[in-house]
């Protein structure tokens, strides 16, 4: 698969760090951003690279040349005038592979691209076309949670990972899933043939992707791997620190992960009976700070929660999603995030008014059984022996032990979640 890197950024927000070189050439721990990108691509056998350059592009060409010394092949397209974030793609259209990877040149990442590519291909075939609104993928966008979703572009998806809404930071939003457009894309060449721009200057998001949402051809690939825009001095400093301490490489899903599995009710949010509306969910004081510490320590933060309100008929799956969006919104305001949420909708006891019989089963996922933890471990390549299950109920501990995790019972083994998280980073 061919890779195209958009390497023409000027970096106006980070001029205090470097203003005389293109943004993708800003050095981090002795190497330019682009070199880290190429090293990751090479580890994934993605060595056929085209760079779109413009502002001070000669600096990039002089440094990387034809790519031989980096064990890859690099060609260039030079924009004599800005063509937007997609205009150059139409200029090099004939040289692209049927599916190609498009990367923003100003981000640091370490990603297992084989997972990303397989996700895209699995949504291109006939199976993706099943259902009244489903369509084969023309575009797959990598999305991830970050510590500042309130000022990031968020993608809203349906249960099949199709993008159904595109929220820019200036758009109105109440409760939202922390699912940020990460700057890594896989595009089908068919897209360029089907969408004809009105001018040579083309904005990928505004002119191509957002108008395409209703077609059902845009999909989102969620990943907790390290992908960061270092476009401000503060983020530049954070990325530099993460490179030095090995965080960037450790978050690649080809590497065994460590996780903190978190119960929800009584651990993250206050106990308030059965929560049936987003407005009823209130974070425990200090929970966001604790999860922020878990994020900083390099552990995946994964919610593992029994939600019998589904089986009881008190809440629909859509209602539960809105409740979890409220939780993610409140965490995001405090710079914290969870990497995924696993919930059990079942309850074995039957005979209640309004219950949903299809969920009244003795399942393998309801705690104290370890099913949800084991699902998460498979999905994210987690080393359970180096991970923790944390909750306020003995069932949380039992589930963790059954899965092979370390455990912590809040207000018993450890005073509170905040104290536990502090131990992780010592």
C-alpha angles and dihedrals in degrees: 000000000000120000125213118196119198098217103162101097121135098205099221092167092055100041090123089067097045130344104166099065134053113275093246089058096057106125122242116189090340100316133083120250091248092058092057089050093051092048091054092046090050092052086056093048091248098136104143101092135172119190122205105211135178124139107063088342091159088072090060094045093049093051100045102026113175091337097248095127088052092050093246140091117253127187128174141220112198118207109214087191128016113278098183124245095309110021093095091055089069090051092055096033096120093056095052126102119241089263118023137180117240118196133185106235096220101064133091115220144158109196137164094234093187088072092047093049093046090051091053094047092047088059095047100064131080093278089065090059095061116114132041097281104025120115134177112269118265092171134023118191123197111232130186141167117261139183095254108043091147091073098033134089108262127201119210115207139186126233091278093055093253113147109243101167138025116207118193117198092258093053120102113260131167110176118005143170111249094243110141127188101248103197097250117112140174111205130188113227086227087073092064091050093048099044113059115193121225093224140014091257107076131177109210096211102037101034103033117014104038094049088049096057095093090057091068090229098117117086132183124222110205117211135164092208123125112280118149137168106219093194097132130055092247093051090044089057092048094050091048090053092047091053092050096049094045096247094128095058095039093060093061106112092227084071120073108261133217119220142187108214110206130200111222114213111060092006105059102008131033118266106258105160114264106345109222102161132045091238090064093060114095123172119239111249108266096015094110091048090050093051089047088057090049088052091049092049090060098248121134109245107217126175116222110187140165109223108183088165086089093056090043090057092237095116135027123221088254091052091052090050089055091050090052090047088056089052093049091047093053092046091048092054086061095046095256132119143179119227096215143346124224118187135181112219094186137102124178100212115094139191104068127133113260096010121148108236095203089066096044096096139118096250135183095235104059112101132274080048113079099227098117092047091050091049090053092047091055094045096050104028092245125182099222093194089064095043136084136223109208127187148128098248132070088236088066091055092046091051091049094049091047089054093048097252133137110251142209126194108206118232088016117051090016128021098233144335092267092057091047092051091050089059091057095063099044 
